[in-house]
Amino acid sequence: SGYVWEKVFYLSATLTSCPGNRGSPGVLPAFPFDCLNLIGCGRDRKPNALIQVAVIDPREQYLVSHTCTEIVEETPLFLTGVTFPPEYSATNMLMPLFFTPQSSFLGSATFSVSDLLRSKDDQLTLNLRSSDGATGAGVVVVSRVKMVETEEGDMDHITADVQQAQKVRTFFKNPICKVYRFQTVDSKWMLVREQMDECTLSFSIPRQLLNLYIQEDMRRIHDLRDLGDLSPHWDNLRKEVTSRYGQVIAAYQETLAELDKITGPSFKPSCSKAQRYLEFIPINLHTQRMRVTCPRKTDAFYDVVTVGAPAAHFQGFKGGGLRRLLGTDVTCIYYSPEHTAKAQEVLNSVGQLQPLISGLADQLLQAAQQRSAPSLREVLKTLAEKTEQFVHALKDELVKSALLALHAARPGYVTKNQTQTLPASVCNNVDGGSLTPPVGEGGPVLRQDSIPCHKEYDEEEWDRVWADVAKSLSCVIAMVDKLQEQEPVNNNQEQPISDHALADVITSHNPSGDWREQLCPLVVRLKDCVEEVVKRAKRAMTFVLLQEAACSIPQGLYLKQRRDVVFSQALAALACGFVMRLYAGMEDRGFLKQLHLVGLVAQFESLLSTYSEEIGMLEDMEVGISDLHRVAFKITQSKTDEPCDLQPVVIGRRDHYTVEVPLPPLAFQTLPDEMKEGKVLQIYPVLFNVGINEQQTIAERFGDISLQERINQRNFEILDGYYKSLNDKVPPECLPCFETQTDLKELLETLGQNVITKKRKNVEILWLAGTICRRLNGIRFTSCKSAKDRTSMSVTLEQCALLRDEHQLNKDYFIRALDCMRREGCRIENVQKNIKCRKYAFNMLQLMAFPKIYRPPEGTYGKVDS
């Protein structure tokens, strides 16, 4: 007749601590359900049923909805079980379970959980009572989850999961757990457990980045002021640039202050993605783990991080995203974009090497005070290497030319071209406008073809300044050799000095005196020379960067802010995935070897379309993921096991960041020596995108999908390069074993063919990339606009595919398992957390454009605010 009968019964139980779990007190198991002899509302008709679970504290007498199973038609054997968080064991609870139909009530039953746990066969058979108290409505069987077929006997898998969760409780909060049982091809039952967590790094990483952004921009203002007196038009440019930086700093400080006020959940819901003060926070960042227990097999687990596409939603996408905006040409005054990039590189190199040289010089004096010849030789070798790098970094002609240009920008500088009349425009802005500074006594700013003559400036002065560094080092080496009664400095030194000069250096000190006293003047001279070089080089390179900033005001700083926002979201997601992967692999020696020898691939799967606003999101995401190549990780030893000491710390500046991940002392000692010694761990971010919605259909038929094609081709090359490097440095046994025996090289070749194949909605690209990532021990990410709807379809599909390919899921259960996860699993709970509604934001017309395997089951979607 077409009627759907959904019957319900109530089942109540008292929850107490579970006996037998001495290693983890208070841990509660999972409960699957079966029903027998249910009475339908019509003749010869079996009722369709579902179970709704609620929990009540007998002291409060307040009923709280907890979870429910899927609807089962005719044969009431439920795939969805019930599990409880550990804190539920602290208090006696009542657990009413509802088998409820839309229109009728079937019955209820009561039992004690302690009775279930003490039962010999781990199950209880209960008679249902109807609303009038009569029995005969049917029978429900409640079981305790336990794989009786395991060869090693009883294994409490829930306990193992909770212990793992406690290990990383510092980072992952508010877990949601779902338990299923699915049949395998050999008619056995596998237990599948999903767990979804929020990650505290969603907020802590952006807060740290904001502080670093503020510090870096304040240093930039200080460096600009440190340029000294400039001619009026250059001074006006500096004032304008400084003012703009001040505005950015003020905005970032305001955002940081607002973030510090936030308490509560550790994630940003999708409905808040365009809020100004939350723009640095990743959207809907969660981790999800699927743990699989099969008879006579070792447990396996599969992790994925889900996050909304890193993009500047608050700023909008009217002009496109970062990839398009950054491609706009900017005309500079003296120097090309390549020169400004080189200037930043020189600044970074000098900034890193100066404190190293200063620290090594102090160590040299300490070794001299201890009269330790081996220590002297070791420290001196490192000091010579770092000083050589320092001198090499400053030999670039850009430094000399920038010093000359800065000299020409001083007040009162007169050029032979002073009378030449030039256009007043300094440079063209990104948007096509012009920036016209006030014309002062020096006249308008001169362009490349009219750089002032520098005859008044001693062009050899800079050469002498940085050459003094090498000579000072030679003197130090000579004195160390003398102190150790070795031969004089050999001819291989970079800057050999004359015998007469060496004699002056050596004889000017008493050889029979204290080693430190004799070395100290030479070391001080070396440090002074380095400091003088750094001061001049910083001013010259800052002047180059001043021109870059002046050329791009205001668009350049706007783009920098946009890039900061996108990068913050991407880094928070990456840090979350890295921490999760690190803790999961702590006992895997092959993984740890791979980690320090080559690094990890971080594979981002995106389901954005190449149409309308989502083009801008994808352009933002492409740059944000690419910028992650500037990030490295480093493992450190924490002071204690306290959560406050285990928080990852971000250090560095925009061109390169290092995320330091502290481990508890005992765990740290199990690491390979290279990691304990502080070796930097590399990350290889890759992004693959395939749009699947109705907007992608429009783009494929009437628009342009070249952005998607270019992204996939470029990132395939990165992934292929990573595999080749891994193949050269890491033995195959370090990689995980999978049931599917397809060779990694063959998978990559297939992916490469799919990337260049013209095929609409070629989701096989995503499947192959995800498979390769897992085979490479990588970190998996899945994204769409909000990581809520399309992401949920993809994550559940990948989980069921893994159960089919790796755990022999019965083909008759594939679609049923897929619908079960989408209807009652962690992903629908994610939707509820984001929009307070258990509906995916799809309509029927939209779903007609989706690949069939990405469509949710009936009744789980509708028009909602997302």
Secondary structure as the mmCIF struct_conf table of DSSP 4:
data_model
#
loop_
_struct_conf.conf_type_id
_struct_conf.id
_struct_conf.beg_label_comp_id
_struct_conf.beg_label_asym_id
_struct_conf.beg_label_seq_id
_struct_conf.end_label_comp_id
_struct_conf.end_label_asym_id
_struct_conf.end_label_seq_id
STRN STRN1 GLU A 6 LYS A 7
STRN STRN2 PHE A 9 LEU A 15
HELX_LH_PP_P HELX_LH_PP_P1 SER A 17 CYS A 18
TURN_TY1_P TURN_TY1_P1 PRO A 19 GLY A 20
TURN_TY1_P TURN_TY1_P2 ARG A 22 GLY A 23
BEND BEND1 SER A 24 SER A 24
TURN_TY1_P TURN_TY1_P3 PRO A 25 GLY A 26
STRN STRN3 PHE A 31 PHE A 31
STRN STRN4 PHE A 33 LEU A 36
BEND BEND2 ASN A 37 ASN A 37
HELX_LH_PP_P HELX_LH_PP_P2 LEU A 38 GLY A 40
BEND BEND3 CYS A 41 GLY A 42
TURN_TY1_P TURN_TY1_P4 ARG A 43 ASP A 44
HELX_LH_PP_P HELX_LH_PP_P3 LYS A 46 PRO A 47
STRN STRN5 ASN A 48 ALA A 49
STRN STRN6 GLN A 52 ASP A 57
TURN_TY1_P TURN_TY1_P5 PRO A 58 GLN A 61
STRN STRN7 TYR A 62 CYS A 68
STRN STRN8 VAL A 72 VAL A 72
BEND BEND4 GLU A 74 THR A 75
STRN STRN9 LEU A 77 LEU A 77
BEND BEND5 LEU A 79 LEU A 79
STRN STRN10 THR A 80 THR A 80
STRN STRN11 VAL A 82 VAL A 82
HELX_RH_3T_P HELX_RH_3T_P1 PRO A 86 ALA A 90
BEND BEND6 THR A 91 THR A 91
STRN STRN12 MET A 93 LEU A 94
STRN STRN13 LEU A 97 PHE A 98
BEND BEND7 GLN A 102 SER A 103
STRN STRN14 GLY A 107 SER A 112
HELX_RH_AL_P HELX_RH_AL_P1 VAL A 113 ARG A 118
TURN_TY1_P TURN_TY1_P6 LYS A 120 ASP A 121
BEND BEND8 ASP A 122 ASP A 122
STRN STRN15 GLN A 123 ARG A 129
TURN_TY1_P TURN_TY1_P7 SER A 131 ASP A 132
BEND BEND9 GLY A 133 GLY A 133
STRN STRN16 THR A 135 SER A 143
TURN_TY1_P TURN_TY1_P8 VAL A 148 GLU A 149
TURN_TY1_P TURN_TY1_P9 GLU A 151 GLU A 152
HELX_RH_AL_P HELX_RH_AL_P2 HIS A 157 LYS A 167
TURN_TY1_P TURN_TY1_P10 VAL A 168 PHE A 171
STRN STRN17 PHE A 172 GLN A 183
STRN STRN18 THR A 184 THR A 184
TURN_TY1_P TURN_TY1_P11 VAL A 185 ASP A 186
BEND BEND10 SER A 187 SER A 187
STRN STRN19 TRP A 189 CYS A 199
TURN_TY1_P TURN_TY1_P12 THR A 200 THR A 200
HELX_RH_AL_P HELX_RH_AL_P3 LEU A 201 ARG A 225
TURN_TY1_P TURN_TY1_P13 ASP A 226 LEU A 227
HELX_RH_AL_P HELX_RH_AL_P4 PRO A 232 ASP A 260
TURN_TY1_P TURN_TY1_P14 LYS A 261 LYS A 261
BEND BEND11 GLY A 264 GLY A 264
BEND BEND12 SER A 266 PHE A 267
STRN STRN20 LYS A 268 LYS A 268
HELX_RH_3T_P HELX_RH_3T_P2 SER A 270 SER A 272
TURN_TY1_P TURN_TY1_P15 LYS A 273 ALA A 274
HELX_RH_3T_P HELX_RH_3T_P3 ARG A 276 LEU A 278
TURN_TY1_P TURN_TY1_P16 GLU A 279 PHE A 280
BEND BEND13 ILE A 281 ILE A 281
HELX_LH_PP_P HELX_LH_PP_P4 PRO A 282 PRO A 282
STRN STRN21 ILE A 283 ILE A 283
TURN_TY1_P TURN_TY1_P17 ASN A 284 ASN A 284
STRN STRN22 HIS A 286 THR A 293
TURN_TY1_P TURN_TY1_P18 PRO A 295 ARG A 296
BEND BEND14 LYS A 297 LYS A 297
STRN STRN23 ALA A 300 THR A 306
TURN_TY1_P TURN_TY1_P19 HIS A 313 GLN A 315
BEND BEND15 PHE A 317 PHE A 317
TURN_TY1_P TURN_TY1_P20 LYS A 318 GLY A 319
HELX_RH_AL_P HELX_RH_AL_P5 LEU A 322 LEU A 326
TURN_TY1_P TURN_TY1_P21 GLY A 327 GLY A 327
BEND BEND16 THR A 328 THR A 328
BEND BEND17 ILE A 333 TYR A 334
HELX_RH_AL_P HELX_RH_AL_P6 PRO A 337 GLN A 369
TURN_TY1_P TURN_TY1_P22 GLN A 370 ARG A 371
HELX_RH_AL_P HELX_RH_AL_P7 ALA A 373 ALA A 393
TURN_TY1_P TURN_TY1_P23 LEU A 394 LEU A 394
HELX_RH_AL_P HELX_RH_AL_P8 GLU A 397 ALA A 408
TURN_TY1_P TURN_TY1_P24 ALA A 409 ALA A 409
BEND BEND18 ARG A 410 ARG A 410
TURN_TY1_P TURN_TY1_P25 PRO A 411 GLY A 412
TURN_TY1_P TURN_TY1_P26 LYS A 416 THR A 419
BEND BEND19 ALA A 424 ALA A 424
STRN STRN24 CYS A 427 ASN A 428
TURN_TY1_P TURN_TY1_P27 VAL A 430 ASP A 431
BEND BEND20 GLY A 432 GLY A 432
STRN STRN25 SER A 434 LEU A 435
HELX_LH_PP_P HELX_LH_PP_P5 PRO A 437 VAL A 439
STRN STRN26 GLY A 440 GLY A 440
TURN_TY1_P TURN_TY1_P28 GLU A 441 GLY A 442
STRN STRN27 GLY A 443 GLY A 443
BEND BEND21 PRO A 444 PRO A 444
HELX_LH_PP_P HELX_LH_PP_P6 VAL A 445 LEU A 446
HELX_RH_3T_P HELX_RH_3T_P4 GLN A 448 SER A 450
HELX_LH_PP_P HELX_LH_PP_P7 ILE A 451 CYS A 453
TURN_TY1_P TURN_TY1_P29 LYS A 455 GLU A 456
BEND BEND22 TYR A 457 TYR A 457
TURN_TY1_P TURN_TY1_P30 GLU A 459 GLU A 460
HELX_RH_AL_P HELX_RH_AL_P9 GLU A 461 LEU A 483
TURN_TY1_P TURN_TY1_P31 GLN A 484 GLU A 485
HELX_LH_PP_P HELX_LH_PP_P8 GLU A 487 VAL A 489
TURN_TY1_P TURN_TY1_P32 ASN A 491 ASN A 492
BEND BEND23 GLN A 493 GLN A 495
HELX_RH_AL_P HELX_RH_AL_P10 ASP A 499 THR A 507
TURN_TY1_P TURN_TY1_P33 SER A 508 SER A 508
BEND BEND24 HIS A 509 HIS A 509
TURN_TY1_P TURN_TY1_P34 PRO A 511 SER A 512
BEND BEND25 GLY A 513 GLY A 513
HELX_RH_AL_P HELX_RH_AL_P11 TRP A 515 SER A 552
TURN_TY1_P TURN_TY1_P35 ILE A 553 PRO A 554
HELX_RH_AL_P HELX_RH_AL_P12 GLN A 555 ALA A 584
TURN_TY1_P TURN_TY1_P36 GLY A 585 GLU A 587
HELX_RH_AL_P HELX_RH_AL_P13 ARG A 589 LEU A 597
TURN_TY1_P TURN_TY1_P37 VAL A 598 VAL A 598
STRN STRN28 LEU A 600 SER A 606
BEND BEND26 THR A 610 TYR A 611
TURN_TY1_P TURN_TY1_P38 SER A 612 SER A 612
HELX_RH_AL_P HELX_RH_AL_P14 GLU A 613 ASP A 627
HELX_RH_3T_P HELX_RH_3T_P5 LEU A 628 ARG A 630
STRN STRN29 VAL A 631 GLN A 637
BEND BEND27 LYS A 639 GLU A 642
HELX_RH_3T_P HELX_RH_3T_P6 PRO A 643 ASP A 645
BEND BEND28 LEU A 646 GLN A 647
STRN STRN30 VAL A 649 ARG A 653
TURN_TY1_P TURN_TY1_P39 ARG A 654 ASP A 655
STRN STRN31 HIS A 656 LEU A 663
HELX_RH_AL_P HELX_RH_AL_P15 PRO A 665 PHE A 668
TURN_TY1_P TURN_TY1_P40 GLN A 669 THR A 670
BEND BEND29 LEU A 671 LEU A 671
HELX_RH_AL_P HELX_RH_AL_P16 ASP A 673 LYS A 676
TURN_TY1_P TURN_TY1_P41 GLU A 677 GLY A 678
HELX_LH_PP_P HELX_LH_PP_P9 LYS A 679 VAL A 680
STRN STRN32 LEU A 681 ASN A 689
BEND BEND30 ASN A 693 ASN A 693
HELX_RH_AL_P HELX_RH_AL_P17 GLU A 694 PHE A 702
BEND BEND31 GLY A 703 GLY A 703
HELX_RH_AL_P HELX_RH_AL_P18 SER A 706 LYS A 729
BEND BEND32 VAL A 730 VAL A 730
HELX_RH_3T_P HELX_RH_3T_P7 PRO A 732 CYS A 734
BEND BEND33 LEU A 735 LEU A 735
HELX_LH_PP_P HELX_LH_PP_P10 PRO A 736 CYS A 737
BEND BEND34 GLU A 739 GLU A 739
HELX_RH_AL_P HELX_RH_AL_P19 LEU A 744 ILE A 756
BEND BEND35 THR A 757 THR A 757
TURN_TY1_P TURN_TY1_P42 ARG A 760 LYS A 761
TURN_TY1_P TURN_TY1_P43 VAL A 763 VAL A 763
HELX_RH_AL_P HELX_RH_AL_P20 GLU A 764 ARG A 775
TURN_TY1_P TURN_TY1_P44 LEU A 776 ASN A 777
STRN STRN33 ILE A 779 SER A 783
BEND BEND36 LYS A 785 ASP A 789
HELX_RH_AL_P HELX_RH_AL_P21 ARG A 790 HIS A 807
STRN STRN34 LEU A 809 LEU A 809
HELX_RH_3T_P HELX_RH_3T_P8 LYS A 811 TYR A 813
HELX_RH_AL_P HELX_RH_AL_P22 PHE A 814 GLU A 824
BEND BEND37 GLY A 825 GLY A 825
HELX_RH_AL_P HELX_RH_AL_P23 CYS A 826 ILE A 835
BEND BEND38 LYS A 836 ARG A 838
STRN STRN35 TYR A 840 TYR A 840
BEND BEND39 ALA A 841 ALA A 841
HELX_RH_AL_P HELX_RH_AL_P24 MET A 844 ALA A 849
BEND BEND40 PHE A 850 PHE A 850
HELX_RH_3T_P HELX_RH_3T_P9 LYS A 852 TYR A 854
HELX_LH_PP_P HELX_LH_PP_P11 ARG A 855 PRO A 857
TURN_TY1_P TURN_TY1_P45 GLU A 858 GLY A 859
BEND BEND41 THR A 860 THR A 860
STRN STRN36 TYR A 861 TYR A 861
#
